[in-house]
Structure formats: structure tokens, C-alpha cells
Amino acid sequence: MLYRFTHALANIYGFIAFGGFVALFLIAFAFTVLYPIVPIILIMIAPFAAVAAVGGSRLLRVAERFFARRKLASAHCPHCDGACAASTSIDAEADSIVPVSVLVCSRCARAFIASGRVLPISIQASSTSSSDHCAD
């Protein structure tokens, strides 16, 4: 439950942060003529808000992986609570081409590394035995 919530929130967090920055721009634009100090203050706050947005995104990913590791420790899929089977695959996002141990869910066909990160869909399709599974 907590994993699915943090996963969904982490996936839409970029759009939420972008919407917040667009809203700040519109506020600054509206106050340019009425009260010019507001845009100046918002310009000075913007770099700190960008750092906070990136920090919030990373914090959400850390929380997502934390909840995923708790479920993966008991060989259950964090997303659908199905059984996970051990397999090996090559991580496309890693610097080296060393096969890594992954846990593949038998119900939803998601593949997880022991750190809790979900493997990309193209890697999941090549690491599962059946090609009729759908994963997002």
C-alpha cells in the first residue's frame, strides 16, 4: 500500500513541481505592474525552490525503494503482492555489463533489483520467459 502510494506520487511529482513553478511565474507576471517587489522576491526564491524540488524527488525515490525492499525481503512483489522468483538480467542503467540478480513477479511481470529499483520495461521483457505479460 505505501509502496504503491509513493510510487504513484514519485511518478507524478515532476508534473506537480512544474505546475508549481508555472503558478509562481503567473503570480510574478501578474504582480509585475501592481507590486514590483513580489517578482523580485520570487526570482530570489526560485533557485532554492528548484533545489527543494529536486530534493523532494530524490526523497520520494528513497522512500519508494525503502518500501520496495521491505516487501522484496519476503519475496513478494511490492506492487501487487504476488510471489517473486529470482532471475538474472543485465541492468541497462548500470555502468558495467555485469548480470545482476533480479526478482521477477509472477503476477504483474515487474522486475526488481535487490535495491528496490524497478528495471525498465525492455529489460523486463527480455528477462521474463513469457512475452504476453504487460508491465508499466
C-alpha positions as CSV (number, residue, x, y, z in Angstrom):
1,M,0.0,0.0,0.0
2,L,2.7,2.5,1.0
3,Y,4.9,1.4,-1.9
4,R,2.1,2.0,-4.5
5,F,1.3,5.4,-3.0
6,T,5.0,6.6,-3.0
7,H,5.5,5.0,-6.5
8,A,2.5,6.9,-7.9
9,L,3.5,10.1,-6.1
10,A,7.1,9.9,-7.4
11,N,5.8,9.3,-11.0
12,I,3.7,12.5,-11.0
13,Y,6.0,14.6,-8.8
14,G,7.7,16.2,-11.8
15,F,4.4,17.4,-13.2
16,I,3.4,18.8,-9.7
17,A,6.7,20.6,-9.4
18,F,6.4,22.0,-12.9
19,G,2.9,23.2,-12.2
20,G,4.1,24.9,-9.0
21,F,6.8,26.8,-11.0
22,V,4.3,27.8,-13.7
23,A,2.0,29.1,-10.9
24,L,4.9,31.1,-9.4
25,F,5.6,32.5,-12.9
26,L,2.0,33.6,-13.3
27,I,1.9,35.2,-9.9
28,A,5.2,37.0,-10.7
29,F,3.8,38.1,-14.1
30,A,0.6,39.4,-12.5
31,F,2.4,41.4,-9.9
32,T,4.9,42.9,-12.2
33,V,2.9,46.1,-12.7
34,L,0.9,46.1,-9.5
35,Y,3.6,45.5,-6.9
36,P,7.1,45.0,-8.4
37,I,8.7,43.7,-5.2
38,V,6.8,40.4,-5.5
39,P,8.5,39.3,-8.7
40,I,11.9,40.3,-7.4
41,I,11.4,38.2,-4.3
42,L,10.1,35.3,-6.3
43,I,13.2,35.4,-8.5
44,M,15.4,35.3,-5.4
45,I,13.4,32.3,-4.1
46,A,13.3,30.3,-7.3
47,P,16.8,28.7,-7.1
48,F,16.1,27.5,-3.6
49,A,12.7,26.2,-4.7
50,A,14.4,24.3,-7.5
51,V,16.8,22.7,-5.1
52,A,13.9,21.8,-2.8
53,A,12.0,20.2,-5.8
54,V,15.0,18.0,-6.7
55,G,15.5,17.1,-3.1
56,G,11.8,16.2,-2.8
57,S,12.0,14.0,-5.9
58,R,15.0,12.1,-4.5
59,L,13.4,11.8,-1.1
60,L,10.3,10.2,-2.7
61,R,12.5,7.7,-4.7
62,V,14.4,6.8,-1.5
63,A,11.1,6.2,0.3
64,E,9.8,4.2,-2.7
65,R,12.9,1.9,-2.7
66,F,12.7,1.5,1.1
67,F,9.1,0.2,1.0
68,A,10.0,-2.0,-2.0
69,R,13.0,-3.6,-0.2
70,R,10.7,-4.4,2.8
71,K,8.4,-6.4,0.5
72,L,11.2,-7.9,-1.6
73,A,12.9,-9.3,1.5
74,S,10.0,-11.7,1.9
75,A,10.0,-12.5,-1.9
76,H,6.7,-10.6,-2.5
77,C,6.1,-8.1,-5.2
78,P,5.8,-4.6,-3.7
79,H,3.3,-3.5,-6.4
80,C,0.8,-6.4,-6.5
81,D,1.9,-8.6,-3.5
82,G,2.4,-11.6,-5.8
83,A,5.2,-14.1,-5.5
84,C,8.7,-13.2,-6.9
85,A,11.1,-15.6,-8.5
86,A,14.8,-15.0,-8.7
87,S,16.4,-14.4,-12.1
88,T,19.4,-12.8,-13.6
89,S,19.4,-9.9,-16.1
90,I,21.7,-7.1,-17.4
91,D,20.9,-3.7,-15.9
92,A,20.7,-1.2,-18.8
93,E,21.2,1.8,-16.5
94,A,24.3,0.4,-14.8
95,D,27.8,1.4,-16.0
96,S,29.0,-2.2,-16.3
97,I,27.6,-5.1,-18.3
98,V,27.6,-7.5,-15.3
99,P,24.5,-9.7,-14.8
100,V,22.5,-8.7,-11.7
101,S,20.2,-10.7,-9.6
102,V,16.6,-9.6,-10.1
103,L,13.3,-10.7,-8.6
104,V,10.5,-11.1,-11.2
105,C,6.9,-11.0,-10.2
106,S,4.8,-13.9,-11.4
107,R,1.6,-11.9,-11.4
108,C,2.5,-8.5,-12.9
109,A,5.8,-9.3,-14.5
110,R,7.7,-6.4,-12.9
111,A,11.4,-7.0,-12.3
112,F,13.1,-5.5,-9.2
113,I,16.7,-5.3,-8.3
114,A,17.6,-6.0,-4.6
115,S,17.9,-2.2,-4.0
116,G,14.2,-1.9,-4.8
117,R,14.6,-0.2,-8.2
118,V,12.2,-1.4,-11.0
119,L,14.0,-2.5,-14.1
120,P,13.0,-0.8,-17.4
121,I,10.2,-2.4,-19.5
122,S,12.6,-3.5,-22.3
123,I,14.8,-5.3,-19.8
124,Q,11.8,-6.9,-18.1
125,A,10.5,-8.3,-21.4
126,S,13.8,-10.0,-22.1
127,S,14.2,-11.3,-18.6
128,T,10.8,-12.9,-18.3
129,S,10.0,-16.2,-20.0
130,S,6.6,-15.3,-21.3
131,S,6.1,-12.4,-23.7
132,D,2.4,-12.0,-23.1
133,H,2.8,-10.2,-19.8
134,C,2.0,-6.5,-19.7
135,A,4.1,-4.2,-17.4
136,D,4.1,-0.5,-17.0
